[in-house]
């Protein structure tokens, strides 16, 4: 699957096998061992480990979704995070 809308990206946040949130978004923000980072639409492929952070998504409907994360992986491929 390739999501090609240049103004949005598709985001899915899982906790185990459960989907916590899924939809189109303007951005995703979190913090890894290096520091805070943001992912925007059409971002290059990206992979990082995160722990003790909040994953914040600005949805296509201008809502801010905040999901606490004890540990996990954030990855982006083909405008899908």
C-alpha positions as CSV (number, residue, x, y, z in Angstrom):
1,X,0.0,0.0,0.0
2,X,1.3,3.5,-0.9
3,X,-0.4,6.6,0.5
4,X,0.4,9.5,-1.9
5,X,-1.6,12.5,-0.6
6,X,1.2,15.1,-0.3
7,X,-0.7,17.0,2.5
8,X,-1.5,14.0,4.7
9,X,-0.1,10.7,5.8
10,X,-1.7,7.5,7.0
11,X,-1.0,6.7,10.7
12,X,-1.7,3.6,12.7
13,X,-0.8,3.2,16.3
14,X,-0.9,-0.3,17.7
15,X,-0.6,-1.7,21.2
16,X,0.1,-5.3,20.8
17,X,-2.5,-6.6,18.3
18,X,-5.0,-3.8,19.2
19,X,-5.2,-0.7,17.0
20,X,-5.3,2.3,19.4
21,X,-5.8,4.9,16.6
22,X,-5.8,4.9,12.8
23,X,-6.4,7.6,10.3
24,X,-5.0,10.4,8.2
25,X,-2.8,13.0,9.8
26,X,-0.8,16.2,9.3
27,X,2.0,15.1,11.7
28,X,3.3,12.7,14.3
29,X,5.6,13.7,17.1
30,X,7.5,11.8,19.8
31,X,10.9,11.6,21.5
32,X,13.6,9.0,21.0
33,X,17.1,8.6,22.7
34,X,18.4,11.5,20.5
35,X,15.6,13.9,21.3
36,X,12.2,15.1,20.0
37,X,11.3,14.4,16.4
38,X,8.4,15.1,14.0
39,X,7.2,13.2,11.0
40,X,5.4,15.1,8.3
41,X,3.7,13.9,5.1
42,X,6.0,12.5,2.4
43,X,8.7,11.9,5.0
44,X,11.7,9.8,4.0
45,X,11.7,6.2,5.3
46,X,12.4,6.3,9.0
47,X,12.8,3.8,11.8
48,X,13.4,4.5,15.5
49,X,12.9,2.9,19.0
50,X,11.0,5.0,21.5
51,X,10.4,4.6,25.2
52,X,8.7,6.6,28.0
53,X,7.3,9.1,25.5
54,X,3.9,10.3,24.3
55,X,3.2,9.8,20.6
56,X,1.2,12.9,19.5
57,X,-0.7,12.9,16.2
58,X,-2.3,15.9,14.6
59,X,-5.2,14.3,12.7
60,X,-6.6,15.5,9.4
61,X,-9.5,16.9,11.4
62,X,-7.1,19.2,13.5
63,X,-7.5,17.0,16.6
64,X,-4.5,16.2,18.7
65,X,-4.3,12.5,19.7
66,X,-1.9,11.7,22.5
67,X,-0.9,8.1,23.2
68,X,1.5,7.2,26.0
69,X,4.1,4.8,25.0
70,X,6.4,2.8,27.4
71,X,8.4,1.3,24.6
72,X,7.9,0.7,20.9
73,X,9.0,1.3,17.3
74,X,8.0,4.2,15.0
75,X,8.5,3.5,11.3
76,X,7.5,5.3,8.1
77,X,7.5,3.8,4.7
78,X,5.6,5.2,1.6
79,X,3.9,7.9,3.6
80,X,2.5,5.4,6.1
81,X,3.5,5.6,9.8
